[in-house]
Amino acid sequence: MHPVVDVIIPALNEEASIGKVIQAIPKNLIRTIYVCDNGSQDKTADVAQKHGAVVLVAPRRGYGSACLTGIQHICTKPQELYPDILVFIDGDYSDYPEELALILDPFKDPKMDLIIGSRVLGNSEIGSLGIIQRFGNKLACFLIKMLYKYQFTDLGPFRAIRFCKLLELKMEDPDYGWTVEMQIKASMRKMKFGEVPVSYRKRIGKSKISGTIKGIFGAASKILLTIFKTYVKG
């Protein structure tokens, strides 16, 4: 019996890419696609709906806020309608949605809790990950290893987690610290995780993070703050 899989796509002004992302997701592997619109000023929501996604409005700006909106919506349903596994993927078409089977395959192990799609272990198109992004990613993973004794290679956005385990994490971060918060809290709870190599390409449109100096340093500082704040709180 196949697990029930839902997908959350946080999106902000992804009119040019969101349709491609939804279209490329293998429909035989998933139940529902939620596009969590983070205040787009273009036709992201319209395009997503036309491609069959359920569009949710995330009133507060922020990557984590969009993801939390999707989770909160699912939690309004009866528990018997909760997904077994929840997948997160970006709406800018930098990930390869058709690789979803690679992300889901390790869950054949009933003890597997979290799978990260590692761009570091996979094939990244030249220019898709900048020098600052690579350095920040490597530093964050190093600090997680030193403080939490878990070895990750990436904080990649393409990931999947058992929904019951996700709820245990009590995710909070509304911004750039979302991915690292998930990995830290999974480490603290000794959850079983794995990484699979995934492909990565240049995104469609301008990045909200790497596209500006403010975005780069804002994301970096938030990620580092999340690592140390969570460590201090225990």
TIFI-388024 format. One record per residue (C-alpha): residue in one letter; x, y, z. Coordinates in steps of 0.02 Angstrom, whole numbers, padded with zeros to 5 digits. Layout:
N
aa = A; x = X; y = Y; z = Z .
...
This chain:
234
aa = M; x = 00000; y = 00000; z = 00000 .
aa = H; x = 00073; y = 00168; z = -00053 .
aa = P; x = 00089; y = 00306; z = 00078 .
aa = V; x = -00021; y = 00460; z = 00062 .
aa = V; x = 00092; y = 00603; z = 00006 .
aa = D; x = 00049; y = 00788; z = 00001 .
aa = V; x = 00161; y = 00926; z = -00066 .
aa = I; x = 00185; y = 01104; z = -00003 .
aa = I; x = 00258; y = 01236; z = -00118 .
aa = P; x = 00294; y = 01405; z = -00038 .
aa = A; x = 00283; y = 01537; z = -00175 .
aa = L; x = 00311; y = 01723; z = -00198 .
aa = N; x = 00295; y = 01799; z = -00371 .
aa = E; x = 00327; y = 01634; z = -00462 .
aa = E; x = 00207; y = 01660; z = -00607 .
aa = A; x = 00337; y = 01607; z = -00735 .
aa = S; x = 00389; y = 01448; z = -00645 .
aa = I; x = 00250; y = 01381; z = -00534 .
aa = G; x = 00157; y = 01296; z = -00677 .
aa = K; x = 00316; y = 01204; z = -00730 .
aa = V; x = 00345; y = 01144; z = -00551 .
aa = I; x = 00168; y = 01078; z = -00529 .
aa = Q; x = 00168; y = 00998; z = -00701 .
aa = A; x = 00332; y = 00906; z = -00667 .
aa = I; x = 00276; y = 00828; z = -00502 .
aa = P; x = 00234; y = 00644; z = -00533 .
aa = K; x = 00047; y = 00640; z = -00499 .
aa = N; x = 00044; y = 00453; z = -00470 .
aa = L; x = 00149; y = 00479; z = -00313 .
aa = I; x = 00051; y = 00617; z = -00227 .
aa = R; x = -00124; y = 00662; z = -00169 .
aa = T; x = -00132; y = 00851; z = -00154 .
aa = I; x = -00019; y = 00997; z = -00202 .
aa = Y; x = -00034; y = 01152; z = -00093 .
aa = V; x = 00038; y = 01314; z = -00160 .
aa = C; x = 00057; y = 01434; z = -00014 .
aa = D; x = 00054; y = 01606; z = -00091 .
aa = N; x = 00159; y = 01726; z = 00011 .
aa = G; x = 00084; y = 01889; z = -00052 .
aa = S; x = 00124; y = 01875; z = -00238 .
aa = Q; x = 00092; y = 02029; z = -00344 .
aa = D; x = 00084; y = 01930; z = -00506 .
aa = K; x = -00025; y = 01786; z = -00566 .
aa = T; x = 00058; y = 01649; z = -00463 .
aa = A; x = -00106; y = 01598; z = -00380 .
aa = D; x = -00203; y = 01594; z = -00544 .
aa = V; x = -00071; y = 01489; z = -00633 .
aa = A; x = -00060; y = 01369; z = -00486 .
aa = Q; x = -00249; y = 01344; z = -00483 .
aa = K; x = -00255; y = 01314; z = -00670 .
aa = H; x = -00127; y = 01176; z = -00647 .
aa = G; x = -00231; y = 01089; z = -00514 .
aa = A; x = -00151; y = 01149; z = -00352 .
aa = V; x = -00245; y = 01203; z = -00197 .
aa = V; x = -00193; y = 01384; z = -00167 .
aa = L; x = -00179; y = 01446; z = 00013 .
aa = V; x = -00145; y = 01625; z = 00066 .
aa = A; x = 00001; y = 01653; z = 00186 .
aa = P; x = -00032; y = 01829; z = 00253 .
aa = R; x = 00138; y = 01852; z = 00335 .
aa = R; x = 00288; y = 01865; z = 00220 .
aa = G; x = 00423; y = 01735; z = 00247 .
aa = Y; x = 00473; y = 01563; z = 00182 .
aa = G; x = 00432; y = 01478; z = 00346 .
aa = S; x = 00269; y = 01571; z = 00361 .
aa = A; x = 00213; y = 01501; z = 00193 .
aa = C; x = 00259; y = 01324; z = 00247 .
aa = L; x = 00170; y = 01344; z = 00414 .
aa = T; x = 00013; y = 01403; z = 00324 .
aa = G; x = 00009; y = 01239; z = 00228 .
aa = I; x = 00036; y = 01134; z = 00384 .
aa = Q; x = -00098; y = 01229; z = 00481 .
aa = H; x = -00221; y = 01202; z = 00339 .
aa = I; x = -00190; y = 01014; z = 00338 .
aa = C; x = -00214; y = 01010; z = 00527 .
aa = T; x = -00391; y = 01078; z = 00507 .
aa = K; x = -00439; y = 00912; z = 00428 .
aa = P; x = -00488; y = 00754; z = 00524 .
aa = Q; x = -00333; y = 00656; z = 00575 .
aa = E; x = -00380; y = 00511; z = 00463 .
aa = L; x = -00354; y = 00629; z = 00315 .
aa = Y; x = -00179; y = 00682; z = 00368 .
aa = P; x = -00044; y = 00632; z = 00244 .
aa = D; x = 00082; y = 00499; z = 00291 .
aa = I; x = 00222; y = 00602; z = 00214 .
aa = L; x = 00235; y = 00788; z = 00177 .
aa = V; x = 00351; y = 00850; z = 00041 .
aa = F; x = 00422; y = 01025; z = 00025 .
aa = I; x = 00487; y = 01094; z = -00139 .
aa = D; x = 00523; y = 01270; z = -00201 .
aa = G; x = 00415; y = 01357; z = -00328 .
aa = D; x = 00555; y = 01431; z = -00434 .
aa = Y; x = 00592; y = 01273; z = -00536 .
aa = S; x = 00770; y = 01259; z = -00469 .
aa = D; x = 00732; y = 01086; z = -00400 .
aa = Y; x = 00686; y = 00939; z = -00513 .
aa = P; x = 00511; y = 00886; z = -00459 .
aa = E; x = 00523; y = 00730; z = -00566 .
aa = E; x = 00652; y = 00665; z = -00441 .
aa = L; x = 00517; y = 00650; z = -00309 .
aa = A; x = 00528; y = 00460; z = -00316 .
aa = L; x = 00709; y = 00473; z = -00255 .
aa = I; x = 00651; y = 00575; z = -00106 .
aa = L; x = 00512; y = 00453; z = -00062 .
aa = D; x = 00601; y = 00288; z = -00091 .
aa = P; x = 00695; y = 00285; z = 00078 .
aa = F; x = 00527; y = 00290; z = 00169 .
aa = K; x = 00508; y = 00107; z = 00124 .
aa = D; x = 00603; y = 00091; z = 00287 .
aa = P; x = 00463; y = 00115; z = 00416 .
aa = K; x = 00589; y = 00192; z = 00537 .
aa = M; x = 00641; y = 00330; z = 00417 .
aa = D; x = 00580; y = 00501; z = 00475 .
aa = L; x = 00661; y = 00635; z = 00367 .
aa = I; x = 00742; y = 00641; z = 00196 .
aa = I; x = 00840; y = 00790; z = 00131 .
aa = G; x = 00873; y = 00811; z = -00054 .
aa = S; x = 01059; y = 00854; z = -00057 .
aa = R; x = 01114; y = 00970; z = -00196 .
aa = V; x = 01292; y = 00948; z = -00134 .
aa = L; x = 01289; y = 00760; z = -00165 .
aa = G; x = 01194; y = 00780; z = -00329 .
aa = N; x = 01221; y = 00875; z = -00490 .
aa = S; x = 01207; y = 01063; z = -00476 .
aa = E; x = 01207; y = 01168; z = -00633 .
aa = I; x = 01351; y = 01292; z = -00642 .
aa = G; x = 01293; y = 01455; z = -00564 .
aa = S; x = 01142; y = 01382; z = -00476 .
aa = L; x = 01228; y = 01389; z = -00306 .
aa = G; x = 01337; y = 01543; z = -00276 .
aa = I; x = 01499; y = 01545; z = -00178 .
aa = I; x = 01418; y = 01630; z = -00030 .
aa = Q; x = 01274; y = 01505; z = -00031 .
aa = R; x = 01394; y = 01358; z = -00035 .
aa = F; x = 01500; y = 01430; z = 00106 .
aa = G; x = 01349; y = 01469; z = 00215 .
aa = N; x = 01277; y = 01297; z = 00184 .
aa = K; x = 01441; y = 01212; z = 00229 .
aa = L; x = 01462; y = 01318; z = 00386 .
aa = A; x = 01285; y = 01281; z = 00446 .
aa = C; x = 01306; y = 01094; z = 00419 .
aa = F; x = 01473; y = 01099; z = 00511 .
aa = L; x = 01395; y = 01187; z = 00660 .
aa = I; x = 01252; y = 01062; z = 00666 .
aa = K; x = 01379; y = 00922; z = 00669 .
aa = M; x = 01479; y = 01004; z = 00808 .
aa = L; x = 01330; y = 01052; z = 00917 .
aa = Y; x = 01204; y = 00915; z = 00880 .
aa = K; x = 01312; y = 00769; z = 00818 .
aa = Y; x = 01212; y = 00747; z = 00657 .
aa = Q; x = 01300; y = 00750; z = 00489 .
aa = F; x = 01205; y = 00838; z = 00349 .
aa = T; x = 01280; y = 00897; z = 00185 .
aa = D; x = 01143; y = 01020; z = 00136 .
aa = L; x = 00998; y = 01127; z = 00196 .
aa = G; x = 00911; y = 01096; z = 00031 .
aa = P; x = 00727; y = 01146; z = 00010 .
aa = F; x = 00675; y = 00984; z = -00077 .
aa = R; x = 00636; y = 00869; z = 00068 .
aa = A; x = 00507; y = 00751; z = 00143 .
aa = I; x = 00457; y = 00707; z = 00320 .
aa = R; x = 00329; y = 00595; z = 00402 .
aa = F; x = 00186; y = 00709; z = 00448 .
aa = C; x = 00169; y = 00641; z = 00625 .
aa = K; x = 00354; y = 00675; z = 00654 .
aa = L; x = 00339; y = 00850; z = 00581 .
aa = L; x = 00204; y = 00893; z = 00707 .
aa = E; x = 00318; y = 00834; z = 00847 .
aa = L; x = 00447; y = 00964; z = 00794 .
aa = K; x = 00328; y = 01109; z = 00830 .
aa = M; x = 00403; y = 01213; z = 00691 .
aa = E; x = 00404; y = 01401; z = 00723 .
aa = D; x = 00524; y = 01497; z = 00612 .
aa = P; x = 00431; y = 01609; z = 00489 .
aa = D; x = 00581; y = 01657; z = 00384 .
aa = Y; x = 00746; y = 01592; z = 00317 .
aa = G; x = 00782; y = 01482; z = 00468 .
aa = W; x = 00644; y = 01357; z = 00422 .
aa = T; x = 00751; y = 01221; z = 00343 .
aa = V; x = 00889; y = 01224; z = 00472 .
aa = E; x = 00761; y = 01228; z = 00615 .
aa = M; x = 00685; y = 01067; z = 00548 .
aa = Q; x = 00854; y = 00981; z = 00539 .
aa = I; x = 00909; y = 01040; z = 00710 .
aa = K; x = 00749; y = 00987; z = 00795 .
aa = A; x = 00754; y = 00818; z = 00707 .
aa = S; x = 00932; y = 00797; z = 00771 .
aa = M; x = 00884; y = 00842; z = 00949 .
aa = R; x = 00745; y = 00713; z = 00946 .
aa = K; x = 00861; y = 00580; z = 00872 .
aa = M; x = 00749; y = 00554; z = 00721 .
aa = K; x = 00813; y = 00444; z = 00583 .
aa = F; x = 00861; y = 00544; z = 00431 .
aa = G; x = 00939; y = 00515; z = 00263 .
aa = E; x = 01001; y = 00614; z = 00114 .
aa = V; x = 00982; y = 00576; z = -00070 .
aa = P; x = 01075; y = 00663; z = -00212 .
aa = V; x = 00963; y = 00779; z = -00311 .
aa = S; x = 00990; y = 00890; z = -00462 .
aa = Y; x = 00983; y = 01080; z = -00455 .
aa = R; x = 00975; y = 01216; z = -00587 .
aa = K; x = 00968; y = 01405; z = -00599 .
aa = R; x = 00800; y = 01466; z = -00540 .
aa = I; x = 00675; y = 01555; z = -00650 .
aa = G; x = 00670; y = 01737; z = -00598 .
aa = K; x = 00770; y = 01832; z = -00469 .
aa = S; x = 00808; y = 01749; z = -00303 .
aa = K; x = 00733; y = 01830; z = -00148 .
aa = I; x = 00890; y = 01780; z = -00052 .
aa = S; x = 01043; y = 01767; z = -00163 .
aa = G; x = 00978; y = 01901; z = -00281 .
aa = T; x = 01021; y = 02042; z = -00159 .
aa = I; x = 01158; y = 02079; z = -00031 .
aa = K; x = 01023; y = 02111; z = 00099 .
aa = G; x = 00945; y = 01942; z = 00062 .
aa = I; x = 01110; y = 01849; z = 00073 .
aa = F; x = 01161; y = 01921; z = 00240 .
aa = G; x = 00984; y = 01916; z = 00308 .
aa = A; x = 00970; y = 01730; z = 00271 .
aa = A; x = 01145; y = 01692; z = 00335 .
aa = S; x = 01119; y = 01783; z = 00500 .
aa = K; x = 00948; y = 01703; z = 00527 .
aa = I; x = 01015; y = 01528; z = 00495 .
aa = L; x = 01161; y = 01551; z = 00616 .
aa = L; x = 01048; y = 01630; z = 00746 .
aa = T; x = 00927; y = 01483; z = 00733 .
aa = I; x = 01069; y = 01358; z = 00758 .
aa = F; x = 01136; y = 01441; z = 00916 .
aa = K; x = 00967; y = 01495; z = 00988 .
aa = T; x = 00898; y = 01318; z = 00976 .
aa = Y; x = 01057; y = 01249; z = 01054 .
aa = V; x = 01045; y = 01368; z = 01202 .
aa = K; x = 00860; y = 01331; z = 01228 .
aa = G; x = 00899; y = 01145; z = 01224 .
